[in-house]
């Protein structure tokens, strides 16, 4: 089953990109910020929580490879928290 892709429902419209998506419903108000939101891959290295591509060595691929090797410091405690919720060392 791991090799079977998730197929969309038959009534889902085709689209070339995310901009072609149709909003069916929206729950709550969209957040408004008094700053320009930035991506986690930009903030992580700046805050010392992740290794940037320039800092990563062999086998440390922050671009989707060995993510545990791509984090450091406090970033290690949240790496993998979304997978099983255990964080670092939970295996």
N, CA, C and O atoms as a DFTB+ gen file, in Angstrom:
364 C
 N C O
     1  1       0.811      -1.200       0.000
     2  2       0.000       0.000       0.000
     3  2       0.855       1.265       0.000
     4  3       0.384       2.320      -0.424
     5  1       2.089       1.181       0.462
     6  2       2.926       2.378       0.506
     7  2       3.251       2.896      -0.887
     8  3       3.579       4.072      -1.045
     9  1       3.165       2.047      -1.888
    10  2       3.491       2.470      -3.246
    11  2       2.280       2.986      -4.017
    12  3       2.433       3.535      -5.108
    13  1       1.084       2.818      -3.469
    14  2      -0.133       3.279      -4.132
    15  2      -0.329       4.760      -3.817
    16  3      -0.410       5.140      -2.649
    17  1      -0.406       5.601      -4.857
    18  2      -0.570       7.043      -4.596
    19  2      -1.971       7.358      -4.082
    20  3      -2.915       6.603      -4.316
    21  1      -2.093       8.471      -3.384
    22  2      -3.399       8.966      -2.953
    23  2      -4.068       9.608      -4.165
    24  3      -3.622      10.646      -4.654
    25  1      -5.118       8.997      -4.632
    26  2      -5.815       9.520      -5.798
    27  2      -6.874      10.517      -5.356
    28  3      -7.555      10.297      -4.354
    29  1      -7.020      11.623      -6.102
    30  2      -8.071      12.587      -5.747
    31  2      -9.441      12.032      -6.106
    32  3      -9.569      11.145      -6.949
    33  1     -10.449      12.567      -5.457
    34  2     -11.822      12.185      -5.795
    35  2     -12.115      12.586      -7.229
    36  3     -11.478      13.488      -7.774
    37  1     -13.073      11.918      -7.833
    38  2     -13.410      12.175      -9.234
    39  2     -13.924      13.592      -9.454
    40  3     -13.777      14.129     -10.552
    41  1     -14.527      14.216      -8.429
    42  2     -15.086      15.557      -8.592
    43  2     -14.067      16.670      -8.319
    44  3     -14.427      17.847      -8.338
    45  1     -12.806      16.318      -8.068
    46  2     -11.768      17.324      -7.858
    47  2     -11.311      17.847      -9.211
    48  3     -10.882      17.059     -10.054
    49  1     -11.391      19.174      -9.447
    50  2     -10.991      19.716     -10.756
    51  2      -9.488      19.629     -10.961
    52  3      -8.708      19.770     -10.018
    53  1      -9.091      19.393     -12.212
    54  2      -7.669      19.380     -12.555
    55  2      -7.128      20.800     -12.509
    56  3      -7.855      21.764     -12.747
    57  1      -5.860      20.914     -12.204
    58  2      -5.207      22.214     -12.181
    59  2      -3.722      22.052     -12.423
    60  3      -3.140      21.016     -12.102
    61  1      -3.116      23.072     -12.987
    62  2      -1.691      23.024     -13.298
    63  2      -0.837      23.383     -12.082
    64  3       0.325      22.982     -12.007
    65  1      -1.397      24.132     -11.128
    66  2      -0.621      24.555      -9.967
    67  2      -1.563      24.791      -8.793
    68  3      -2.777      24.636      -8.920
    69  1      -0.997      25.167      -7.653
    70  2      -1.810      25.446      -6.468
    71  2      -2.758      26.616      -6.687
    72  3      -3.765      26.730      -5.987
    73  1      -2.459      27.480      -7.637
    74  2      -3.303      28.649      -7.909
    75  2      -4.619      28.254      -8.579
    76  3      -5.556      29.050      -8.638
    77  1      -4.682      27.025      -9.081
    78  2      -5.908      26.534      -9.700
    79  2      -6.833      25.848      -8.694
    80  3      -7.914      25.391      -9.066
    81  1      -6.423      25.771      -7.430
    82  2      -7.242      25.128      -6.404
    83  2      -8.535      25.916      -6.176
    84  3      -8.573      27.138      -6.311
    85  1      -9.580      25.186      -5.830
    86  2     -10.875      25.787      -5.545
    87  2     -11.095      25.738      -4.036
    88  3     -10.991      24.669      -3.435
    89  1     -11.397      26.881      -3.415
    90  2     -11.662      26.937      -1.982
    91  2     -13.113      26.523      -1.754
    92  3     -14.038      27.181      -2.231
    93  1     -13.302      25.426      -1.021
    94  2     -14.651      24.952      -0.725
    95  2     -15.219      25.604       0.518
    96  3     -16.408      25.917       0.578
    97  1     -14.365      25.810       1.513
    98  2     -14.799      26.484       2.730
    99  2     -13.566      27.039       3.436
   100  3     -12.446      26.573       3.224
   101  1     -13.794      28.031       4.268
   102  2     -12.716      28.637       5.054
   103  2     -13.235      28.769       6.474
   104  3     -14.311      29.322       6.701
   105  1     -12.473      28.261       7.425
   106  2     -12.868      28.301       8.825
   107  2     -12.008      29.347       9.528
   108  3     -10.781      29.244       9.531
   109  1     -12.635      30.333      10.111
   110  2     -11.906      31.380      10.817
   111  2     -11.340      32.420       9.866
   112  3     -11.373      32.263       8.645
   113  1     -10.829      33.471      10.451
   114  2     -10.252      34.570       9.673
   115  2      -8.789      34.266       9.353
   116  3      -8.089      33.629      10.141
   117  1      -8.346      34.723       8.205
   118  2      -6.940      34.578       7.856
   119  2      -6.110      35.470       8.774
   120  3      -6.507      36.600       9.061
   121  1      -4.963      34.977       9.238
   122  2      -4.153      35.801      10.139
   123  2      -3.549      37.001       9.417
   124  3      -3.214      36.937       8.235
   125  1      -3.424      38.079      10.154
   126  2      -2.763      39.282       9.640
   127  2      -1.542      39.529      10.506
   128  3      -1.621      39.459      11.732
   129  1      -0.423      39.816       9.877
   130  2       0.836      40.036      10.588
   131  2       1.315      41.459      10.367
   132  3       1.050      42.058       9.325
   133  1       2.022      41.999      11.354
   134  2       2.626      43.319      11.191
   135  2       4.077      43.178      10.724
   136  3       4.885      44.092      10.893
   137  1       4.398      42.018      10.135
   138  2       5.715      41.739       9.587
   139  2       5.535      40.820       8.387
   140  3       4.461      40.251       8.191
   141  1       6.573      40.676       7.594
   142  2       6.542      39.776       6.449
   143  2       6.856      38.364       6.919
   144  3       7.980      38.113       7.354
   145  1       5.900      37.420       6.851
   146  2       6.181      36.045       7.274
   147  2       7.307      35.450       6.439
   148  3       7.434      35.735       5.249
   149  1       8.118      34.623       7.082
   150  2       9.255      34.001       6.404
   151  2       9.177      32.487       6.564
   152  3       8.581      31.985       7.517
   153  1       9.773      31.781       5.643
   154  2       9.748      30.320       5.636
   155  2      10.666      29.765       6.722
   156  3      11.662      30.389       7.086
   157  1      10.315      28.583       7.234
   158  2      11.117      27.969       8.296
   159  2      12.523      27.658       7.824
   160  3      13.453      27.680       8.630
   161  1      12.711      27.367       6.532
   162  2      14.053      27.054       6.033
   163  2      14.943      28.289       5.977
   164  3      16.164      28.164       5.888
   165  1      14.351      29.477       6.028
   166  2      15.145      30.704       6.129
   167  2      15.427      31.050       7.590
   168  3      16.533      31.473       7.927
   169  1      14.427      30.872       8.457
   170  2      14.571      31.234       9.863
   171  2      15.446      30.250      10.642
   172  3      16.230      30.668      11.494
   173  1      15.324      28.945      10.363
   174  2      16.052      27.922      11.121
   175  2      17.549      28.150      11.177
   176  3      18.108      28.206      12.272
   177  1      18.232      28.286      10.027
   178  2      19.678      28.530      10.073
   179  2      20.036      29.862      10.732
   180  3      21.039      29.964      11.439
   181  1      19.201      30.889      10.493
   182  2      19.470      32.207      11.079
   183  2      19.417      32.162      12.606
   184  3      20.194      32.839      13.280
   185  1      18.498      31.361      13.146
   186  2      18.345      31.246      14.599
   187  2      19.236      30.157      15.200
   188  3      19.221      29.942      16.412
   189  1      20.006      29.476      14.364
   190  2      20.890      28.422      14.854
   191  2      20.178      27.129      15.174
   192  3      20.698      26.312      15.934
   193  1      18.978      26.918      14.604
   194  2      18.196      25.716      14.882
   195  2      18.343      24.655      13.805
   196  3      18.046      23.484      14.040
   197  1      18.798      25.058      12.628
   198  2      18.961      24.136      11.506
   199  2      20.275      24.449      10.808
   200  3      20.777      25.571      10.865
   201  1      20.816      23.437      10.153
   202  2      21.990      23.644       9.324
   203  2      21.541      24.125       7.958
   204  3      20.567      23.614       7.407
   205  1      22.241      25.100       7.411
   206  2      21.937      25.536       6.055
   207  2      22.619      24.582       5.093
   208  3      23.421      23.748       5.514
   209  1      22.314      24.692       3.807
   210  2      22.957      23.847       2.802
   211  2      24.473      24.008       2.840
   212  3      25.204      23.049       2.590
   213  1      24.945      25.201       3.148
   214  2      26.387      25.460       3.174
   215  2      27.053      24.827       4.392
   216  3      28.240      24.504       4.338
   217  1      26.317      24.642       5.486
   218  2      26.888      24.092       6.715
   219  2      26.815      22.575       6.764
   220  3      27.578      21.938       7.492
   221  1      25.902      21.992       5.993
   222  2      25.690      20.548       6.073
   223  2      26.849      19.802       5.432
   224  3      27.346      20.202       4.379
   225  1      27.269      18.742       6.053
   226  2      28.320      17.899       5.516
   227  2      27.736      16.683       4.824
   228  3      26.519      16.595       4.661
   229  1      28.581      15.737       4.412
   230  2      28.088      14.519       3.758
   231  2      27.103      13.776       4.654
   232  3      27.357      13.582       5.842
   233  1      25.988      13.367       4.081
   234  2      24.970      12.642       4.835
   235  2      24.068      13.533       5.667
   236  3      23.177      13.035       6.355
   237  1      24.278      14.839       5.618
   238  2      23.449      15.793       6.363
   239  2      22.717      16.656       5.346
   240  3      23.179      17.742       4.995
   241  1      21.604      16.183       4.888
   242  2      20.885      16.861       3.821
   243  2      19.650      17.560       4.356
   244  3      18.612      16.916       4.511
   245  1      19.717      18.869       4.649
   246  2      18.547      19.573       5.140
   247  2      17.447      19.716       4.091
   248  3      16.358      20.194       4.407
   249  1      17.711      19.312       2.853
   250  2      16.710      19.445       1.798
   251  2      15.828      18.211       1.646
   252  3      15.287      17.977       0.565
   253  1      15.673      17.428       2.688
   254  2      14.771      16.291       2.619
   255  2      15.463      14.962       2.855
   256  3      14.806      13.921       2.864
   257  1      16.757      14.975       3.043
   258  2      17.483      13.739       3.313
   259  2      17.396      13.400       4.782
   260  3      16.297      13.255       5.317
   261  1      18.522      13.271       5.440
   262  2      18.565      12.915       6.863
   263  2      18.285      14.156       7.693
   264  3      19.212      14.875       8.067
   265  1      17.019      14.413       7.982
   266  2      16.651      15.671       8.638
   267  2      17.170      15.770      10.066
   268  3      17.421      16.877      10.543
   269  1      17.338      14.655      10.761
   270  2      17.852      14.732      12.126
   271  2      19.261      15.292      12.130
   272  3      19.665      15.954      13.086
   273  1      20.011      15.033      11.069
   274  2      21.364      15.579      10.967
   275  2      21.341      17.031      10.521
   276  3      22.357      17.719      10.613
   277  1      20.185      17.514      10.034
   278  2      20.090      18.882       9.565
   279  2      19.666      19.858      10.649
   280  3      19.589      21.061      10.401
   281  1      19.390      19.358      11.846
   282  2      18.993      20.245      12.934
   283  2      20.085      20.276      13.985
   284  3      20.959      19.409      14.019
   285  1      20.024      21.287      14.844
   286  2      20.992      21.376      15.937
   287  2      20.389      22.193      17.062
   288  3      19.401      22.902      16.874
   289  1      20.996      22.084      18.229
   290  2      20.532      22.847      19.385
   291  2      19.086      22.548      19.711
   292  3      18.673      21.389      19.716
   293  1      18.311      23.588      19.986
   294  2      16.896      23.434      20.315
   295  2      16.104      22.851      19.153
   296  3      15.040      22.268      19.364
   297  1      16.607      23.000      17.927
   298  2      15.924      22.437      16.768
   299  2      15.863      20.924      16.813
   300  3      14.957      20.330      16.228
   301  1      16.807      20.285      17.494
   302  2      16.804      18.829      17.585
   303  2      15.635      18.318      18.407
   304  3      15.150      17.214      18.158
   305  1      15.172      19.086      19.374
   306  2      14.084      18.617      20.232
   307  2      12.751      18.601      19.507
   308  3      11.838      17.889      19.926
   309  1      12.613      19.365      18.430
   310  2      11.360      19.370      17.697
   311  2      11.453      18.593      16.396
   312  3      10.428      18.349      15.760
   313  1      12.653      18.195      15.979
   314  2      12.805      17.428      14.753
   315  2      12.087      16.099      14.913
   316  3      12.368      15.360      15.856
   317  1      11.186      15.786      14.033
   318  2      10.438      14.544      14.106
   319  2       9.242      14.598      15.022
   320  3       8.563      13.586      15.196
   321  1       8.959      15.740      15.614
   322  2       7.822      15.826      16.536
   323  2       6.509      15.553      15.824
   324  3       5.554      15.090      16.447
   325  1       6.444      15.833      14.524
   326  2       5.230      15.555      13.775
   327  2       5.081      14.092      13.416
   328  3       4.003      13.665      13.005
   329  1       6.142      13.318      13.564
   330  2       6.093      11.893      13.239
   331  2       6.137      11.133      14.557
   332  3       7.217      10.868      15.085
   333  1       5.010      10.791      15.073
   334  2       4.952      10.071      16.328
   335  2       4.960      10.961      17.551
   336  3       4.688      10.497      18.658
   337  1       5.274      12.255      17.365
   338  2       5.220      13.206      18.453
   339  2       6.299      13.060      19.506
   340  3       6.217      13.680      20.566
   341  1       7.314      12.246      19.232
   342  2       8.317      11.987      20.265
   343  2       9.485      12.942      20.271
   344  3      10.152      13.084      21.296
   345  1       9.754      13.601      19.164
   346  2      10.922      14.466      19.111
   347  2      12.195      13.651      19.031
   348  3      12.149      12.452      18.757
   349  1      13.318      14.280      19.263
   350  2      14.608      13.613      19.140
   351  2      14.760      12.502      20.182
   352  3      14.365      12.658      21.338
   353  1      15.318      11.424      19.766
   354  2      15.594      10.323      20.685
   355  2      14.394       9.489      21.062
   356  3      14.474       8.677      21.983
   357  1      13.277       9.668      20.368
   358  2      12.068       8.940      20.753
   359  2      12.012       7.542      20.139
   360  3      11.140       6.748      20.492
   361  1      12.920       7.239      19.235
   362  2      12.871       5.928      18.543
   363  2      13.208       4.791      19.480
   364  3      13.213       3.632      19.066
